[in-house]
Amino acid sequence: MSIDELQSTLEEFVGSGGLPSGQVAVARDGALLAEFAAGNVVCAGKTCTASGQTLYHSFSTTKAVVSSALWLCIQDGKLEASQAVAEWIPEFAENDKGSVRIEHLLTHTAGFPDAPFKALEWEDRARRRARFASWRLDWAPGSRFTYHPTSSMWVVAELIERASGGDFRDFVRARVTEPLGLKNYFLSLPESEQHRVADVAVFGDEADAEALRGAGLAIPRDILAGASLLEFNAPEIRAIGTPSGGGITNAADLALFYQGLLHGRASGGDEIWNPETLREGLRVRTGDLIDPMTKRAANRSLGLVIAGDEQRVFRSFAPGNSPEAFGHAGAGGQIAWGDPASGLSFAFLTHGAERNPLRMGARILKLSSLAASLD
């Protein structure tokens, strides 16, 4: 397959009205092979044509970036994946949460998937600590896998701050995005960049429940609705840098982040993650636990999804990806991955949050398949 076919496919999705805009990037050997965009976006109240400089909300692809920062705290000897969270955050032990370990947070096995946290509470340390103390477990940590959309990553951010002695957003920038040369990746968007960000727009009709069941999917209605994603259009939310989904970037920088994980560094740069850190960070730790939304093996490492067996399409990978490919999807249809077998990394971003996961999945599968088959 060719880059031209990948680009024409994106343009067809947009031209047919099935996608309001999209941005794609492919990289190998630490450098971009191609980047392109299609469609129209609204930035700071103005409609404009999407380009490579347009910034998109990357949603849960952010989890991979923040998780990789915590790996550096482990590499520095500050944290251990097997440590109890309460060793660093004593108030977290309230309500019998003392058995939650750091690796539980990153593998979505911590037992509090729906624990509430308001993003704007983050800057108030007293309220932050009180929120952590108030949470209760739904099951014994490590015994089940259920995706934690936001809750566990707030704790990950707190751990990075306590281990590093600084703001987690500064740590991510200083230790991950700046060494990788990612000038368009923002976790906490400055006011000066607000005009570049494509506003999120929910689109499409919800999938028929019977069709979802027929595809073997069980997705909660609140996730399908997508209304909560519109909160990310608020400048104050963009400025927080929500660790679970607040990354704002372009596809090029996201693809280059995965080149960083493939090589442990930027091309020509100093080592960021050593080989042992990468091995441990990308090792599957969920065993035979099943994802209740897909009814397939969860295949989670410390913050990322590993492609694994022939069921990898249910984990947002393409059949042409190797079992060792790793990545993370994001709400509404974002996807990014790196594949050690081919050396390729790929990112697709859109401002259009798709309500129908079947259409969304088909689109991701098509684009990822084309990228994975590039020569």
C-alpha positions as CSV (number, residue, x, y, z in Angstrom):
1,M,0.0,0.0,0.0
2,S,1.1,3.6,-0.5
3,I,0.9,6.9,1.4
4,D,-1.2,8.2,-1.5
5,E,-3.9,5.6,-0.8
6,L,-3.9,6.4,2.9
7,Q,-4.4,10.1,2.1
8,S,-7.1,9.5,-0.5
9,T,-9.0,7.3,2.0
10,L,-9.0,10.0,4.6
11,E,-10.2,12.5,2.0
12,E,-13.0,10.0,1.0
13,F,-14.2,9.7,4.6
14,V,-14.4,13.5,4.8
15,G,-15.8,14.1,1.3
16,S,-18.6,11.6,1.8
17,G,-19.8,13.4,4.9
18,G,-18.9,10.5,7.2
19,L,-16.2,12.5,9.0
20,P,-16.0,16.2,9.6
21,S,-12.2,16.4,9.6
22,G,-9.2,14.3,10.2
23,Q,-5.5,14.4,10.5
24,V,-3.1,11.5,9.8
25,A,0.6,11.0,10.3
26,V,3.0,8.0,9.8
27,A,6.6,7.8,11.0
28,R,9.5,5.4,10.9
29,D,13.2,5.5,12.0
30,G,12.4,8.5,14.2
31,A,11.1,10.7,11.4
32,L,7.8,11.5,9.7
33,L,7.1,9.7,6.5
34,A,3.9,11.7,5.8
35,E,1.3,13.9,7.5
36,F,-1.9,15.3,6.0
37,A,-5.3,16.6,7.0
38,A,-8.7,17.1,5.4
39,G,-12.0,18.8,6.3
40,N,-13.1,21.9,8.1
41,V,-12.8,22.7,11.8
42,V,-13.9,25.5,14.1
43,C,-11.0,27.2,16.0
44,A,-11.7,30.1,18.4
45,G,-15.1,30.7,16.8
46,K,-13.7,30.7,13.2
47,T,-14.3,28.0,10.6
48,C,-11.1,27.1,8.7
49,T,-9.6,24.2,6.7
50,A,-7.8,21.6,8.8
51,S,-4.0,21.5,8.3
52,G,-1.0,19.9,9.8
53,Q,-0.7,22.8,12.2
54,T,-4.3,22.3,13.6
55,L,-4.3,21.0,17.1
56,Y,-6.8,18.3,18.2
57,H,-8.0,16.9,21.5
58,S,-6.4,13.5,21.6
59,F,-8.5,12.3,24.6
60,S,-7.4,8.9,26.0
61,T,-4.3,8.6,23.8
62,T,-3.0,11.0,26.6
63,K,-2.9,8.0,29.0
64,A,0.0,6.5,27.1
65,V,2.0,9.8,27.3
66,V,1.4,10.3,31.0
67,S,2.0,6.6,31.8
68,S,5.3,6.8,30.0
69,A,6.3,9.7,32.3
70,L,5.5,7.6,35.4
71,W,7.8,4.9,33.9
72,L,10.6,7.4,34.3
73,C,9.8,7.8,38.0
74,I,10.3,4.0,38.2
75,Q,13.5,4.2,36.1
76,D,14.8,7.0,38.4
77,G,14.3,4.6,41.4
78,K,11.6,6.8,42.9
79,L,8.6,4.4,42.4
80,E,8.0,0.7,41.9
81,A,5.0,-0.7,40.0
82,S,4.3,-3.1,42.9
83,Q,4.2,-0.4,45.6
84,A,0.9,0.4,47.3
85,V,-0.4,3.8,46.3
86,A,-0.9,4.6,49.9
87,E,2.9,4.5,50.5
88,W,3.0,7.8,48.6
89,I,-0.5,9.1,49.2
90,P,-1.4,8.1,52.8
91,E,-4.9,9.6,52.6
92,F,-5.7,7.3,49.6
93,A,-5.8,4.3,52.0
94,E,-9.2,5.5,53.4
95,N,-12.2,3.3,52.8
96,D,-10.1,0.1,52.5
97,K,-8.0,1.2,49.5
98,G,-4.7,0.3,51.0
99,S,-4.2,-2.8,48.8
100,V,-4.3,-0.8,45.5
101,R,-0.9,-0.9,43.8
102,I,0.5,1.5,41.3
103,E,0.3,-1.2,38.5
104,H,-3.4,-1.5,39.2
105,L,-3.9,2.1,38.3
106,L,-2.2,1.7,35.0
107,T,-3.9,-1.6,34.1
108,H,-7.5,-0.6,34.9
109,T,-7.7,-3.2,37.6
110,A,-7.7,-0.8,40.6
111,G,-11.4,-1.3,41.4
112,F,-12.8,2.3,41.3
113,P,-13.6,2.9,37.6
114,D,-16.3,5.5,38.2
115,A,-14.8,7.4,41.2
116,P,-15.6,11.1,40.7
117,F,-13.1,13.9,40.3
118,K,-13.8,17.3,39.0
119,A,-11.0,18.6,36.8
120,L,-11.0,22.1,38.2
121,E,-10.4,20.6,41.7
122,W,-6.9,19.7,40.7
123,E,-5.4,23.0,41.6
124,D,-6.7,22.8,45.1
125,R,-4.5,20.3,46.9
126,A,-6.8,20.0,50.0
127,R,-9.8,19.2,47.8
128,R,-7.7,16.8,45.7
129,R,-6.6,14.8,48.8
130,A,-10.2,14.8,50.2
131,R,-11.5,13.4,46.9
132,F,-8.9,10.6,46.9
133,A,-9.8,9.7,50.5
134,S,-13.5,9.6,49.8
135,W,-13.3,7.0,47.0
136,R,-14.5,3.4,47.6
137,L,-13.7,0.2,45.9
138,D,-16.2,-1.7,43.7
139,W,-14.1,-4.9,43.8
140,A,-10.8,-6.3,45.1
141,P,-7.9,-4.6,43.2
142,G,-6.4,-6.9,40.6
143,S,-9.3,-9.2,40.4
144,R,-11.2,-7.6,37.5
145,F,-10.5,-5.4,34.5
146,T,-12.9,-2.5,33.8
147,Y,-11.7,0.6,32.0
148,H,-11.2,3.5,34.3
149,P,-11.9,6.5,32.0
150,T,-10.5,9.2,34.3
151,S,-10.2,8.2,38.0
152,S,-7.0,6.2,38.1
153,M,-5.0,8.7,36.0
154,W,-5.6,11.5,38.5
155,V,-3.8,9.3,41.0
156,V,-1.0,8.6,38.6
157,A,-0.6,12.4,38.2
158,E,-0.4,12.8,42.0
159,L,2.2,10.0,42.2
160,I,4.3,11.7,39.6
161,E,4.1,15.0,41.6
162,R,5.0,13.4,44.9
163,A,7.9,11.4,43.4
164,S,9.3,14.2,41.3
165,G,8.6,17.1,43.7
166,G,7.0,19.2,40.9
167,D,3.9,19.6,38.7
168,F,3.1,16.5,36.7
169,R,2.5,18.6,33.6
170,D,6.0,20.2,33.9
171,F,7.5,16.7,34.4
172,V,5.8,15.4,31.2
173,R,7.1,18.3,29.3
174,A,10.6,18.3,30.7
175,R,11.2,14.5,30.6
176,V,9.0,13.3,27.6
177,T,7.7,15.9,25.1
178,E,10.7,18.3,25.0
179,P,13.4,15.6,24.7
180,L,11.4,14.1,21.9
181,G,11.1,17.4,20.2
182,L,7.3,17.5,20.3
183,K,6.7,21.2,20.0
184,N,3.0,20.7,19.2
185,Y,2.1,18.5,22.2
186,F,0.5,20.3,25.1
187,L,-0.6,18.9,28.4
188,S,-2.0,22.2,29.8
189,L,-2.7,24.4,26.8
190,P,-1.4,28.0,27.1
191,E,-3.6,30.9,26.1
192,S,-1.4,31.6,23.2
193,E,-2.3,28.3,21.5
194,Q,-6.0,28.3,22.0
195,H,-6.7,29.7,18.5
196,R,-5.2,26.5,16.9
197,V,-7.4,24.0,18.7
198,A,-10.3,22.4,16.8
199,D,-13.5,22.5,18.9
200,V,-14.9,19.1,19.6
201,A,-18.2,18.3,17.9
202,V,-20.3,15.2,18.5
203,F,-21.8,13.8,15.4
204,G,-23.6,10.7,13.9
205,D,-26.5,8.6,15.2
206,E,-26.0,6.2,18.1
207,A,-25.6,2.6,17.0
208,D,-28.5,0.2,17.3
209,A,-28.2,-1.8,20.5
210,E,-28.9,-5.0,18.7
211,A,-26.1,-4.2,16.2
212,L,-23.7,-3.7,19.0
213,R,-24.6,-7.0,20.7
214,G,-24.3,-8.7,17.3
215,A,-20.7,-7.4,17.1
216,G,-20.0,-8.7,20.6
217,L,-19.8,-5.2,22.2
218,A,-21.3,-4.0,25.4
219,I,-20.7,-0.2,25.6
220,P,-22.4,2.0,28.2
221,R,-24.8,4.6,26.8
222,D,-23.0,7.5,28.5
223,I,-19.9,6.6,26.5
224,L,-21.9,6.5,23.3
225,A,-23.6,9.8,23.9
226,G,-20.3,11.7,23.9
227,A,-21.8,14.9,25.4
228,S,-19.1,15.0,28.2
229,L,-16.5,15.5,25.5
230,L,-17.8,18.9,24.8
231,E,-16.5,20.1,28.1
232,F,-13.0,20.0,26.6
233,N,-13.9,23.0,24.5
234,A,-13.7,25.2,27.6
235,P,-10.4,27.1,27.9
236,E,-10.1,26.4,31.6
237,I,-10.5,22.6,31.0
238,R,-7.8,22.7,28.3
239,A,-5.5,24.5,30.7
240,I,-5.8,21.8,33.4
241,G,-4.2,19.1,31.3
242,T,-6.4,16.3,32.4
243,P,-4.0,13.3,32.7
244,S,-6.5,10.8,31.4
245,G,-7.5,12.7,28.2
246,G,-6.3,16.3,28.2
247,G,-3.5,16.0,25.7
248,I,-3.8,18.5,22.8
249,T,-1.6,17.8,19.8
250,N,-1.3,17.2,16.1
251,A,-1.1,13.7,14.5
252,A,2.6,14.3,13.6
253,D,3.7,14.8,17.2
254,L,1.6,11.8,18.4
255,A,3.2,9.5,15.8
256,L,6.7,10.8,16.8
257,F,5.9,10.1,20.5
258,Y,5.5,6.4,19.5
259,Q,8.8,6.5,17.6
260,G,10.2,7.6,20.9
261,L,8.8,4.5,22.6
262,L,10.0,2.3,19.8
263,H,13.6,3.6,20.1
264,G,13.8,4.9,23.6
265,R,14.7,8.4,22.4
266,A,14.2,10.9,19.6
267,S,16.3,10.4,16.5
268,G,19.8,11.6,17.3
269,G,18.8,12.4,20.9
270,D,19.8,11.2,24.3
271,E,18.2,8.1,25.8
272,I,14.9,8.8,27.6
273,W,13.6,5.3,28.5
274,N,16.2,2.6,28.9
275,P,15.6,-0.9,27.4
276,E,14.5,-2.4,30.8
277,T,12.1,0.4,31.3
278,L,10.5,-0.2,27.9
279,R,10.3,-4.0,28.5
280,E,8.6,-3.6,31.8
281,G,6.4,-0.7,30.6
282,L,5.1,-2.7,27.6
283,R,4.8,-6.1,29.3
284,V,1.2,-7.4,29.4
285,R,0.1,-7.6,33.1
286,T,-3.6,-8.3,32.9
287,G,-3.2,-12.1,32.4
288,D,-6.4,-13.7,31.3
289,L,-8.7,-10.8,32.5
290,I,-11.4,-10.0,30.0
291,D,-12.5,-6.5,28.9
292,P,-16.3,-6.5,29.6
293,M,-16.9,-4.0,26.7
294,T,-15.4,-6.3,24.0
295,K,-15.5,-9.7,25.7
296,R,-11.9,-10.2,24.7
297,A,-8.6,-10.3,26.6
298,A,-7.8,-6.9,27.9
299,N,-4.0,-7.2,27.0
300,R,-2.9,-4.2,29.1
301,S,0.6,-3.2,30.0
302,L,1.5,-0.3,32.3
303,G,-0.8,2.3,30.6
304,L,-0.9,0.9,27.0
305,V,-2.8,-1.7,25.0
306,I,-0.8,-4.5,23.4
307,A,-2.1,-5.8,20.1
308,G,-1.7,-9.5,21.0
309,D,-3.7,-12.3,19.3
310,E,-5.9,-12.5,16.3
311,Q,-8.6,-10.6,18.2
312,R,-6.4,-7.4,18.1
313,V,-9.0,-5.5,16.0
314,F,-11.1,-5.4,19.1
315,R,-8.2,-3.5,20.7
316,S,-8.1,-0.9,17.9
317,F,-5.3,-2.5,16.0
318,A,-5.2,-3.7,12.4
319,P,-4.8,-7.4,11.3
320,G,-1.5,-6.4,9.8
321,N,-0.1,-5.1,13.1
322,S,2.3,-7.5,14.8
323,P,1.3,-9.1,18.2
324,E,3.9,-6.8,19.8
325,A,2.3,-3.5,18.5
326,F,1.3,-1.1,21.3
327,G,-0.9,1.9,21.4
328,H,-4.0,3.6,22.8
329,A,-7.3,4.8,21.4
330,G,-9.2,7.9,22.3
331,A,-12.8,8.8,22.7
332,G,-14.6,9.7,19.4
333,G,-12.2,7.9,17.2
334,Q,-8.6,8.9,17.9
335,I,-5.9,6.2,17.6
336,A,-2.2,6.0,17.8
337,W,0.2,3.0,17.8
338,G,3.8,1.9,17.3
339,D,4.8,-1.5,15.9
340,P,8.3,-2.9,16.7
341,A,8.0,-5.4,13.8
342,S,7.7,-2.8,11.1
343,G,9.2,0.2,12.9
344,L,6.1,2.2,11.9
345,S,4.1,4.5,14.1
346,F,0.7,5.9,13.2
347,A,-1.7,8.5,14.5
348,F,-5.2,9.6,13.5
349,L,-7.0,12.5,15.1
350,T,-10.4,14.1,14.5
351,H,-12.5,16.8,16.1
352,G,-15.7,14.8,15.3
353,A,-16.6,12.6,18.2
354,E,-18.5,9.7,16.6
355,R,-21.5,8.3,18.5
356,N,-21.5,5.0,16.6
357,P,-18.6,2.8,17.7
358,L,-19.2,0.4,14.7
359,R,-18.7,3.2,12.2
360,M,-15.8,4.5,14.3
361,G,-14.2,1.1,14.5
362,A,-14.5,0.5,10.8
363,R,-12.9,3.9,10.0
364,I,-10.0,3.2,12.5
365,L,-9.5,-0.3,11.1
366,K,-9.3,0.9,7.5
367,L,-6.8,3.7,8.2
368,S,-4.7,1.5,10.5
369,S,-4.7,-1.3,8.0
370,L,-3.4,0.9,5.3
371,A,-0.7,2.4,7.6
372,A,0.4,-1.1,8.8
373,S,0.8,-2.3,5.3
374,L,3.1,0.5,4.1
375,D,6.3,-0.7,2.6
